[in-house]
C-alpha cells in the first residue's frame, strides 16, 4: 500500500503513454483534468493551504492512475478529512457560510478522488463537480467565468456519458459528441427557464454572505489613498446616453461628500446638528436634462452614482433609494450585484442654502495645531488690500490663480505626505493627485473663513466606439471641492483643473499600467490593441445588459410584447408551466419517434422472425440470422435456399469481419425488397398479410 508520506517522483506522461493506458487510468486522468479546470478559478479565493492541498491530491491521484498503484486506505482519508476540517474552521472561524462551504466542497471533491473505485464513486464525484462548478458564480458572473464553466460542464457531461459506456474502451471523442448533443438538446429548455423563471432575488445571491464588491470609493479620504484607485483599470459603471452626451469635462458623477476634517482624514458630516440647523438641499434646476442609463458594477456600498444633479428618483429594481441634503443618492442596502437604472440629470443647477445659516459653521471648522503655514497664507491674503473685502468668488480665483501659476504639477507619485499635508502641498512639494489638491484647496478656503467641503466620485470616462457606451473606470475616481457663496449656495470648484486641465477633459485621462503582454501588444499596434479592448468590453457589456441584468422588469416587458396587458409573476409562472408541458410533449414525441427509428437492421430481423414464426419456425431474440437460416433448410430443404441465403447475407451485413465483405454485402434497403420478394416466392411458408 502506498505510503502518503513518501513523495513519489512524478513524470509527465507522453502521448504514447496516454494512448496505451488501460481505460480505467485514461478515464481517471480525464476526470482529474476536468476537476482541475473547475477548481482553477477558485485558487485565488480559497485559503492557501486548500489550493495547495487540492493540487497535491490531484497530482497524487494522477500518479496512482498512471502507475496503476493501489489507492490509500480509508484510515489515511479519515485523517486527511479531519485535518482539513480543522484547517477550514481555523481559516474561516466556522464551518457554515459561503466561503467555508466552498472550501469544504473543494476538500470533499478532491479527497473523493482518492477512493474512486466504482461507478458509484464516480457519480458522487460528477455531482460534487457540478456543485463546485456553480460555486464559481458566487464570486464572479463575468462572461469569462461563464465561458470557462461551460467548458467544465461539457467535460463533466463527457465523463458522465463515458461512465455509462461500460463495454470496451470507447473513444472520449465519442462521449464528447454525445455530451455536446445533450447540451444542445437542453439549451432550449435552459433558455425558456432563463427567460420565464420568476426573479424573486439576485440570481446568485447568498443571504448569509455579502458579495464582495470591487475596489472603489470610500466613505473617508486620507491623502494618498485615492491614488490606488487611479491604478485600477476595472470598470466602475457604463453609461448609455439618450441623444447627444454632455461634454466630457461636465461629467461629474457624485459620490460621498466629506466635510469633517480631523487633521488626517476627511469624513462625512458629523450629523450632530439640530434639525433646525441642518442645511436643506434646496435643489433648483434649469435648462434641458440629460437622459441616460447607468449600469453600475457591484460596489458593496449603498451609493447610487448619478451625474450632477438628478432631481427625480432613479428606479432601481429591488432597492429603495433617496437623496440626502448634500445631493448624494443612497440605497436602502449595499449594491451587491450588477444594477441598471435610468436617470435624468440637469447640468445647470443650484443647491444649498442661499443665506448664511448656523449649520455652515461645520464647513469652516479646522482642527487646531495643523497646517500653520496654510493658515498664515490665508491671513496674508486677507491682509492684502485687494482682497480685504473680497467675496467668495474673488478669493476662489486667488487660490486657483496660485495653482495655475505657482509651479504646481499633477502626479500619481508625489511621495508620502507628513502631518501637515496642506502645508507640504502649498509650500514644499507642489505636486500631488486630485485628493492632495482638493484637500489643500478646501483647507485654504476654510482658513479664509469660506465654507467648503470635498466631494468624491468619478469624472469623465471614455466612449466605446463599438457599442457606443461610455465606460467609467476606477481610474476615473476623482475628488473636487464645493464652496458656499451667498445668494447661490454650494458651487462646484475643481482645483485639479487649474493644475492639469487635461485631467478633466479628453486629452489627459489616466491610464492604469498594463501587464507585460498587453503592453507589448500595445507597442506592436496601439490601434489594434485599442480596438481589441473596445470589442471585448462591448461583448462583456452585452453580457451584463442582457444576461446578468435580466430582471423581473424585463420579464414583464417581454410578456407585454407578446400580448399580456398587465403581466405579473403569476402570468410568468403559468407561461413557464405551459412551455415546460409543451417541451415535455415534444420530448416524448421525439423519444417515441427515435425508438421507432432505432436500429433498422433489428426491425428488419424482427419482421423476418414474425413471418418465420407463422411458418412454424420459432426463435428467440438471442437466435442469430445464421441459426434461423439453418432451421429454414432443415424444415424446407432446397425450397428454402433463397431464404437461407437472405438470412446469411443479413448477418454478414451486420457483422462483416472485413471491409471487403462490408462493401460487397447487400444494402439494407435491398434486403427489405428481397424479403418482400421472398414472401411472394414462398407463399406456402404462410407469410402474414
Secondary structure, DSSP 4 states (H G I P E B T S, - for coil): ---TTS-PPP-PPPHHHHHHS-HHHHHHHHHHHHHHHHHHTTTTTS-HHHHHHHHHHHHHHHHHHHTTPPPPPHHHHHHHHHHHHHHHHHHHSSS-SHHHHHHHHHHHHHHHGGG--SHHHHHHHHHHHHHHHHHGGGT---HHHHHHHHHHHHHHHHHHHHHT--SS---HHHHHHHHHHHHHHHHHHHHHHHHHS---S-TT-BTTBPPP--S---SEEETTSTHHHHT--SEEEEEEESSSPPPGGG-EEEEEEE-EE-SSEEES----S-GGGSPP---EEES--EEEEEEEPP-SS-EE-EES-B-SPP--TT--EEE-TTS-EEESS---S-EEEEEEE-SEEEBS-SS--GGGGGGT---TTS-HHHHHHHHHHHHSTTTTT--HHHHHHHHHHHHHHTT-EE-S------S-HHHIIIIII-EE-HHHHHHHHHHHHHHTT--EEEEEEEE--EE-TTT--EEEEGGGEEEEEEEEETTTEEEEE-HHHHH-GGGGSSSS---PPP-HHHHHHHHH-HHHHHHHHHHHHHHHHHHIIIIIT--HHHHHHHHHHTT-SS--HHHHHHHHHHHHHHHHHHHHHHHHHHHHHS-HHHHHHHHHHHHHHHTT----TT--HHHHHHHHHHHHGGGGHHHHHHHHHHHHHHH-SSHHHHHHSPPHHHHHHHHHHHHHHTGGG----
